[in-house]
Amino acid sequence: MVARTISHYQILEKLGEGGMGVAYKARDTHLDRFVAIKVLAAEKVADPERKRRFVQEAKAASALNHPNIITIHDIDQAEGIDFISMEFLAGKTLDRLIPRHGMRLNDALKCAVQIADALARAHSAGIIHRDLKPGNIMVDEHGLVKVLDFGLAKLTEVVVGQALPPPEDDATRTMRPVTEEGKIVGTVAYMSPEQAEGKPVDARSDIFSFGSVLYEMVTGQRAFQGDTKMSTLAAIIHREPEPLSPTIPHDLEKVITRCLRKDSSRRFQHMDDVKIALQELKEESDSGTLSGAPQPVRTRLRTIVWAGALVVVAALAVGAWFLTRQHPRSQPVVAPLTTYPGEERCPSFSPDGSQVAFSWDGPKQDNWDIYVKLIGAEKPLRLTTDPAAETGPAWSPDGRSVAFVRVLFRGQSGVFLIPAIGGPERKLVEFRSRRESNLAWSPDGNWLAFTDRDSVNPAGESSSLYALSIETGERRRLTSPPPHAWDGAAAFSPDGRNLVFCRVGPHAFGELHLLELSGDLRPTGEPKQITLQRRIAHNPAWTLDGREIVYVSFSETSSELWRVPASGSAAPQRVELSGDRAESLAISRQGNRLVWQRRLVDLNIWRLGPQGPGGRSGNAVNLISSTWDDDSVQYSPDGNRITFISGRSGHREVWVCGSDGSNPVQLTSLRTHSGAPRWSPDGKRIVFDSTAEGDFDVYVIDAGGGRLIRLTNHPADDAVASFSTDGRWIYFTSSRTGRFELWKMPAEGGEAVQVTRNGGHIGLESPDGKHLYYTKSRFEDSLWRLPVGGGEEEKILEPVIGASLAVTARGIYFARPRQPQGGNPIEFRDFSTGKTTTIATTPAPIFWCLSVSPDERYLLYTQGDQIGSDLMLVENFR
């Protein structure tokens, strides 16, 4: 196989061989990256069961998205060879790393926490590994753990009476066990008792196997072993492992013992609980407070004597420190850096941390320019004066220049340099990007990282990170995202050996990834995902020591600052001082200052009408408003009532009022985030989405209040629902397949059916019930149409604001993105003529949801009446 090419993978060397196949290192000639290829030996391909399990490995693993689980790129067949393409890992399997007498305690706990986190993620998706062992756990040179080989994964059986997802659409559940009762599958030494006896297993079987692995990590010996496979199985079923060494902490011994109980009902019941217990032990180990097992009395007395002496010495030292200490450690102080009208965003510190460059839309909010402000001074210095919009400033490491992005024309931008004190500009490169691009300097000042749409993909389905040489103009590709993904918002580590960036996938979530770089700024491997929050992680910045990354975490309900270890070895933690609605940020090179953008938004509901001659609407009036956000508005079928979302009670709840905005009544009291309410065709019920149970789910409530029913109960997000014209179905968007697609289910609840295959966010059925109109995101997007009875999707027009649509018998109303000359158009597309006319142009930005009265005389929309932001400065940041 070596030197052979399969599909577009050039086989380079053999990595290893296991029960499921042979692994090779290969080069992906399309994306020019190293991958690992696992293939079945030719004589095994004919075995249907083995081939089925091989395919299942890819499906099970590809359904997971976690920094400690192997990333599957592709599953394919070429020249009669079945293979999986996955990320290539430069490291060793755990069985090659465990010394004869066991690993150092802290190293073992560091690995164990990551393994437990990976299994907890798999179990939450309904996947049991079934073959966990040291040989299926890889550790790289930085201590990052990856769990491999889900080839024996048994998909969780559905409980009798539970709603069943369609097997062809759900990668993590099935109605049949993968292996029949009585058939033993897995590696003998690490099996659970129930697995060894051929009984049905669940996630607790993995917990037992994990206990066996952890035992071996700290002792260097297997928990259960015999001269033959049968004797090993007998040991697992009937015998306890040898007692642990007295040097092993008693609390860790208790964790291992509880994992290895024969009776599954007496083990840990959830892997999350194991992970938490190990995290606490690791924290104690890191701080030096983790104690060993109980000691004999004589040993304890001797220890107490020595401990007493140490306490006296420590007390004297602490007393001396307090006497000589002059300045206590300062606490963080937060204060506004800018308070100008409009929006200030995209801050960047000067190298000495005394100045901040930023983008501002100006005193009259008529043009985005680059400004510089000295901390402690009031008036900023304006660097640019071009009528085009400029954003994303980045101060050069030598402090002499500021790089920035200028929008040249639609879809085309340029990277420019300007002296930090003002002066002539220099254009470095032009590029294409559908999203706002930021810039990142390499620490040596020789390169700038930026995002460009892939030139090999004219449709612009993905965007990659590139490095630009300041001296020669050379462009170097740094990342190769999958189709429909976007890499951006990059930041170099202080030593220049790592690049952190955000990868936004087709599911609309964005997670931080870390890319290792060589000394000459070339990728040394594949990016590693370090966050898993199912939010959008954006605008990362490194701390002074390079150990942590601070970033903005966006969700439907909040926008906050978070921090995560650069190794990805621990879960992200919220930065408490930032509050809500935080956006772009920067950290000074001295590490003691942080500045972030605090966004100010007030959303209110406006009404256009009555509609006059020529289809143009009359004046707009503010119909529903408060000091909190009011949005997501919809007319009832008879036009007498309105439902909307308001935060005026302290939480985003569903409200109902009269068509003139009178008599508002709160319909839900879920005390969480709810959104996107829509009426049933008979006006008796309202469907909406909410995070009342954690993830987004679809709910329905009587329009007069009272009965509330949860319709979806899937670990994925289900949201943005609407009724079919006949009221029999409810459409909704769901991330069940790994990206958001449109699904539908019976209006009374039941099995869901996938509708779209290439993305779908909001779906509205036409009044005649023949077509489904939809977009693929809630942001700037194209409008698509699909026959309800089945058929090919058709692009209708672009661009539109993805969540602002209203379909009538005559045509479709929609909102366009803000135009370069100013204003946000609301337009109408006539079905009969295909003609598009502008109904009105609003001065302020339009947000999600349009609604038209039944007689089409009035139109409701959400408008941002106060849109602005200030820059906030944190002194003594740590």
Rosetta blueprint (number, residue, H / E / L):
1 M L
2 V L
3 A L
4 R L
5 T E
6 I E
7 S L
8 H L
9 Y E
10 Q E
11 I E
12 L E
13 E E
14 K E
15 L E
16 G E
17 E E
18 G E
19 G L
20 M L
21 G E
22 V E
23 A E
24 Y E
25 K E
26 A E
27 R E
28 D E
29 T L
30 H L
31 L L
32 D L
33 R E
34 F E
35 V E
36 A E
37 I E
38 K E
39 V E
40 L L
41 A L
42 A H
43 E H
44 K H
45 V L
46 A L
47 D L
48 P H
49 E H
50 R H
51 K H
52 R H
53 R H
54 F H
55 V H
56 Q H
57 E H
58 A H
59 K H
60 A H
61 A H
62 S H
63 A L
64 L L
65 N L
66 H L
67 P L
68 N L
69 I E
70 I L
71 T L
72 I E
73 H E
74 D E
75 I E
76 D E
77 Q E
78 A E
79 E L
80 G L
81 I E
82 D E
83 F E
84 I E
85 S E
86 M E
87 E E
88 F L
89 L L
90 A L
91 G E
92 K E
93 T E
94 L H
95 D H
96 R H
97 L L
98 I L
99 P L
100 R L
101 H L
102 G L
103 M L
104 R L
105 L H
106 N H
107 D H
108 A H
109 L H
110 K H
111 C H
112 A H
113 V H
114 Q H
115 I H
116 A H
117 D H
118 A H
119 L H
120 A H
121 R H
122 A H
123 H H
124 S H
125 A L
126 G L
127 I E
128 I E
129 H L
130 R L
131 D L
132 L L
133 K L
134 P H
135 G H
136 N H
137 I E
138 M E
139 V E
140 D E
141 E L
142 H L
143 G L
144 L L
145 V E
146 K E
147 V E
148 L L
149 D L
150 F L
151 G L
152 L L
153 A L
154 K E
155 L E
156 T L
157 E E
158 V L
159 V L
160 V L
161 G L
162 Q L
163 A L
164 L L
165 P L
166 P L
167 P H
168 E H
169 D H
170 D L
171 A L
172 T L
173 R L
174 T E
175 M L
176 R L
177 P L
178 V L
179 T L
180 E L
181 E L
182 G L
183 K L
184 I L
185 V L
186 G L
187 T L
188 V H
189 A H
190 Y H
191 M L
192 S L
193 P H
194 E H
195 Q H
196 A H
197 E L
198 G L
199 K L
200 P L
201 V L
202 D L
203 A H
204 R H
205 S H
206 D H
207 I H
208 F H
209 S H
210 F H
211 G H
212 S H
213 V H
214 L H
215 Y H
216 E H
217 M H
218 V H
219 T H
220 G L
221 Q L
222 R L
223 A L
224 F L
225 Q L
226 G L
227 D L
228 T L
229 K H
230 M H
231 S H
232 T H
233 L H
234 A H
235 A H
236 I H
237 I H
238 H H
239 R L
240 E L
241 P L
242 E L
243 P L
244 L L
245 S L
246 P L
247 T L
248 I L
249 P L
250 H H
251 D H
252 L H
253 E H
254 K H
255 V H
256 I H
257 T H
258 R H
259 C H
260 L L
261 R L
262 K L
263 D L
264 S H
265 S H
266 R H
267 R L
268 F L
269 Q L
270 H L
271 M H
272 D H
273 D H
274 V H
275 K H
276 I H
277 A H
278 L H
279 Q H
280 E H
281 L H
282 K H
283 E H
284 E H
285 S H
286 D H
287 S H
288 G L
289 T L
290 L L
291 S L
292 G L
293 A L
294 P L
295 Q L
296 P L
297 V H
298 R H
299 T H
300 R H
301 L H
302 R H
303 T H
304 I H
305 V H
306 W H
307 A H
308 G H
309 A H
310 L H
311 V H
312 V H
313 V H
314 A H
315 A H
316 L H
317 A H
318 V H
319 G H
320 A H
321 W H
322 F H
323 L H
324 T H
325 R L
326 Q L
327 H L
328 P L
329 R L
330 S L
331 Q L
332 P L
333 V E
334 V E
335 A E
336 P E
337 L L
338 T L
339 T L
340 Y L
341 P L
342 G L
343 E E
344 E E
345 R E
346 C E
347 P E
348 S E
349 F E
350 S L
351 P L
352 D L
353 G L
354 S L
355 Q E
356 V E
357 A E
358 F E
359 S E
360 W E
361 D L
362 G L
363 P L
364 K L
365 Q L
366 D L
367 N L
368 W L
369 D E
370 I E
371 Y E
372 V E
373 K E
374 L E
375 I L
376 G L
377 A L
378 E L
379 K L
380 P L
381 L E
382 R E
383 L L
384 T L
385 T L
386 D L
387 P L
388 A L
389 A L
390 E E
391 T E
392 G E
393 P E
394 A E
395 W E
396 S L
397 P L
398 D L
399 G L
400 R L
401 S E
402 V E
403 A E
404 F E
405 V E
406 R E
407 V E
408 L E
409 F E
410 R L
411 G L
412 Q E
413 S E
414 G E
415 V E
416 F E
417 L E
418 I E
419 P E
420 A L
421 I L
422 G L
423 G L
424 P L
425 E L
426 R E
427 K E
428 L E
429 V E
430 E E
431 F E
432 R E
433 S L
434 R L
435 R L
436 E L
437 S L
438 N L
439 L L
440 A E
441 W E
442 S L
443 P L
444 D L
445 G L
446 N L
447 W E
448 L E
449 A E
450 F E
451 T E
452 D E
453 R E
454 D L
455 S L
456 V L
457 N L
458 P L
459 A L
460 G L
461 E L
462 S L
463 S E
464 S E
465 L E
466 Y E
467 A E
468 L E
469 S E
470 I L
471 E L
472 T L
473 G L
474 E L
475 R E
476 R E
477 R E
478 L L
479 T L
480 S L
481 P L
482 P L
483 P L
484 H L
485 A L
486 W E
487 D E
488 G E
489 A E
490 A E
491 A E
492 F E
493 S L
494 P L
495 D L
496 G L
497 R L
498 N E
499 L E
500 V E
501 F E
502 C E
503 R E
504 V E
505 G L
506 P L
507 H L
508 A L
509 F L
510 G E
511 E E
512 L E
513 H E
514 L E
515 L E
516 E E
517 L E
518 S L
519 G L
520 D L
521 L L
522 R L
523 P E
524 T L
525 G L
526 E L
527 P L
528 K E
529 Q E
530 I L
531 T L
532 L L
533 Q L
534 R L
535 R L
536 I E
537 A E
538 H E
539 N E
540 P E
541 A E
542 W E
543 T L
544 L L
545 D L
546 G L
547 R L
548 E E
549 I E
550 V E
551 Y E
552 V E
553 S E
554 F E
555 S L
556 E L
557 T L
558 S L
559 S E
560 E E
561 L E
562 W E
563 R E
564 V E
565 P E
566 A L
567 S L
568 G L
569 S L
570 A L
571 A L
572 P L
573 Q E
574 R E
575 V L
576 E H
577 L H
578 S H
579 G L
580 D L
581 R L
582 A E
583 E E
584 S E
585 L E
586 A E
587 I E
588 S L
589 R L
590 Q L
591 G L
592 N L
593 R E
594 L E
595 V E
596 W E
597 Q E
598 R E
599 R E
600 L E
601 V E
602 D E
603 L E
604 N E
605 I E
606 W E
607 R E
608 L E
609 G L
610 P L
611 Q E
612 G L
613 P H
614 G H
615 G H
616 R L
617 S E
618 G L
619 N L
620 A E
621 V E
622 N E
623 L E
624 I E
625 S L
626 S L
627 T L
628 W L
629 D L
630 D E
631 D E
632 S E
633 V E
634 Q E
635 Y E
636 S L
637 P L
638 D L
639 G L
640 N L
641 R E
642 I E
643 T E
644 F E
645 I E
646 S E
647 G L
648 R L
649 S L
650 G L
651 H L
652 R E
653 E E
654 V E
655 W E
656 V E
657 C E
658 G E
659 S L
660 D L
661 G L
662 S L
663 N L
664 P L
665 V E
666 Q E
667 L L
668 T L
669 S L
670 L L
671 R L
672 T L
673 H E
674 S E
675 G E
676 A E
677 P E
678 R E
679 W E
680 S L
681 P L
682 D L
683 G L
684 K L
685 R E
686 I E
687 V E
688 F E
689 D E
690 S E
691 T L
692 A L
693 E L
694 G L
695 D L
696 F L
697 D E
698 V E
699 Y E
700 V E
701 I E
702 D E
703 A L
704 G L
705 G L
706 G L
707 R L
708 L E
709 I E
710 R E
711 L L
712 T L
713 N L
714 H L
715 P L
716 A L
717 D L
718 D E
719 A E
720 V E
721 A E
722 S E
723 F E
724 S L
725 T L
726 D L
727 G L
728 R L
729 W E
730 I E
731 Y E
732 F E
733 T E
734 S E
735 S L
736 R L
737 T L
738 G L
739 R L
740 F L
741 E E
742 L E
743 W E
744 K E
745 M E
746 P E
747 A L
748 E L
749 G L
750 G L
751 E L
752 A L
753 V E
754 Q E
755 V L
756 T L
757 R L
758 N L
759 G L
760 G L
761 H L
762 I E
763 G E
764 L E
765 E E
766 S L
767 P L
768 D L
769 G L
770 K L
771 H E
772 L E
773 Y E
774 Y E
775 T E
776 K L
777 S L
778 R L
779 F L
780 E E
781 D E
782 S E
783 L E
784 W E
785 R E
786 L E
787 P E
788 V L
789 G L
790 G L
791 G L
792 E L
793 E L
794 E E
795 K E
796 I E
797 L E
798 E E
799 P E
800 V E
801 I E
802 G L
803 A L
804 S L
805 L E
806 A E
807 V E
808 T L
809 A L
810 R L
811 G E
812 I E
813 Y E
814 F E
815 A E
816 R L
817 P L
818 R L
819 Q L
820 P L
821 Q L
822 G L
823 G L
824 N E
825 P E
826 I E
827 E E
828 F E
829 R E
830 D E
831 F L
832 S L
833 T L
834 G L
835 K L
836 T E
837 T E
838 T E
839 I E
840 A E
841 T E
842 T E
843 P L
844 A L
845 P L
846 I E
847 F E
848 W E
849 C E
850 L E
851 S E
852 V E
853 S L
854 P L
855 D L
856 E L
857 R L
858 Y L
859 L E
860 L E
861 Y E
862 T E
863 Q E
864 G E
865 D E
866 Q E
867 I E
868 G E
869 S E
870 D E
871 L E
872 M E
873 L E
874 V E
875 E E
876 N L
877 F L
878 R L
